[in-house]
Amino acid sequence: QVQLVETGGGLVQAGGSLRLSCAASGRTFSNYVVGWFRQPPGKEREFVAGINWRPGFTYYAASVQGRFDVSRDNAKNTGYLQMNRLKPMDTAVYYCAAAANYGSRLAQDFDSWGQGTQVTVSS
């Protein structure tokens, strides 16, 4: 329904920053909650951050609270994940996803997914 493409991943030194983008197609992006998930190597996918269709409401996993900032620009059909003070434990494939649920942290609640972008943090 909504096509998503993540960009902005790469290799960064511990303590550095990266900004991920999630470009969406279609005209209904503003109607969706945008969620960010990540999958570390050898581990299951986990919730990172979310933002509702009104950008005043955001929520985060405890592991990234205070370091990551999620935002969106509905006029550009794009979501963002600003990652600061990165740690080696942040190394993962990062995915953006879209859902109709308010405040959802469950992958099952998200209907559309991007293909993921690799983030590697060196120690």
Secondary structure, 3 states (H helix, E strand, C coil): CCCEEEECCEEEECCCCEEEEEEECCCCHHHCEEEEEEECCCCCCEEEEEECCCCCCEEECCCCCCCEEEEEEHHHCEEEEEECCCCHHHCEEEEEEEECCCCCCCHHHCCEECCCEEEEEEC
